[in-house]
C-alpha cells in the first residue's frame, strides 16, 4: 500500500501482477536449492546441515494394510518445519526485477510485481523475466490463478486502461494475504467480509454466554476471535475506509457491549494502537520495513518533544497521506 500510493502520486495507474506458482513449496528442486545454499556466506557446517536436511528423504504410501516400496524424494521442502519457509526464501532470492523503478514484493510463496504507468521496463518484459527464472528453476506458473489488478486514483482526469497480459485475467478485486483489495483502493468489500465473519462469531459467543461464561471470560473470547479479526493487517487498510464503514464496525462493538460480550472498543482506538505498535517495531533498524521510513531530521537546537524525529515526506494526494507511514507521522508530529 505504501509503494502503490507513492507511485500514484505521479502516475495515473499502477499495475500489480500477483504471480502464483503451482504448489510452490512442493516442487522446489533439491539440486537447485542446494547450489544456492552453497553460495550463501554461511559456515560450511551450516550449509552441509541444511543440504543434509533435504537429502536422502523417502516416501511410503499406505493404503488399508498395504504399503508401497520406499521412493526417494528429490523435490519439495518440508512444510511445517522450522527452516521450510527460509529455504523457499533462499530458493526465490535470485528472482529480481529488470528496472529499478518497478518493485517486486515477496512474502514466502506470494510474489507480487508493481509496475507504474511511467517506467522504463514494461510489465510484459518484467513478466517474461519471471517466466525465464521459473523455467530455469523448474517452477511452474499457474496462469489461471495469476491475476492482475490495476490500481488507480479514485478520480483521475484521464482514465487509461492498459491492455491485459496474454493468458492473465485483469480483475477489479483480489485477495492478497487475507485482505481484499480493489482497484480504487477502497476496502468496502474487505470490511463487509470481516463483518460477516464477526457476526457469525458473535453467535458463538452468545452460545458460550448461555452456557454460563462470565462477562470477563466472554471479553477474553471476544478479543481473541473478533477484535483480533478486525486488527488483522489493520495498518494496511484501516486508513482508507470511509466513515460509513467505520460506523458499521463501531456498531458491531456497541451491539456486543450491550449484550454483555465485551468491554468498550472503537475502530479508531484499535487503528491508533496498531499503527503505534507497528511504527515502534519499524524503528528497529533490523526490521524489514525500516527501510521505507523517511530519514531522521537533523536539528541544531533543543526543541520541544515530538512524537517522532523523522522528516515529514512531501505528498500531493490525499491517497498517499492515508497510507500507514504518512498517516502515522502526521498524526504524531
Steps between C-alpha positions, in 0.01 A plus 500: 500500500787734574666446163175502301378829648848653460506400133151643447636841596650532151319226305136458406520125559722227646485147366527224759564146380432238768702198388399153615746212478328161488572306819796728563628324813451154352703536180819666625782302342755376756797527264419862412439617856811314624707694248350827625566408863868436419528855360380658823761649739439227760742277692552173315343290776178707487478461122563126529236469771238674285584285198496186716154600625374480140688196378430127539131544572261223399125464475279199569129478417270291719156394377291282729754238612724530195822703489694607194873473451704805616558758227759777517388865508709748301254792508307708755595646834359371825193710574440556869871483578685792655726553199232432237395863430863616516604239243231623263616860550853388408363324195323815373764749615659528153170596336562869431336775297649656188429866591577699811168682455290185528465315831490129575342406833547148634354339811558124518343367180297818430672698224365837386635731231422875498550694174388866481370677192831680437778241502794397288420127504142395425301241689518274195881496509508458877266203479715345228793527741295324771403223257867456403596467868218251558617287207863501618397408855242235402209700643156503339292819471129440549350731237143437612575624855741777399301826493566861411335792676550856375498745791393854414410821677128530580444787254786528250455764231573256222428134560743277315440127479812302409454187293500182711780248474445195284334217697476719814163626626462865601277529806345787696542325835743244634589347836862525607617350830146504636415859401261581213639782283317679221637712219390831660658418837165498678448218746121471521508137384766413756308669784179322399689170495643565849161607638338187361757283677467697825120472502531123466740492792266714710250215482768267640562741790125512564500121536792523743313759706202268515733232636586725794824679406555821696534841333874498568543165329276606211712812455812282466331286234369814324849648476644169376255431216343837409732785599797304366314451170442875464862572594646266235715713263317806635781754431487402131129564439369688804579848371317455170149404609209745505325637808203281415717188521650617830151555640398146403798355687430721802135391487617138527705586808212693657255215442742253658554732798126535560467121487762466772757332275785750534630827634489818292696498171518748212649475154707819531661387827588161350649667192707744707629217720587284198677790327703582810602136553614456141683834497694410817602170341606674178729737690728201561755507219478120473129512417417414139292819459750743653641586155179675392502742794604855406839624627539638850492879520829663604445796735755740644300608804306335778131514410185384671439127508318366196341171413785410265820646355446414132475742213140536386481368141364720223168390359257633242202268532276411792535136399871491582443672833253226595775237477637375830833684524375845401181460699687412817777758459259788442274385785787494754702799383 
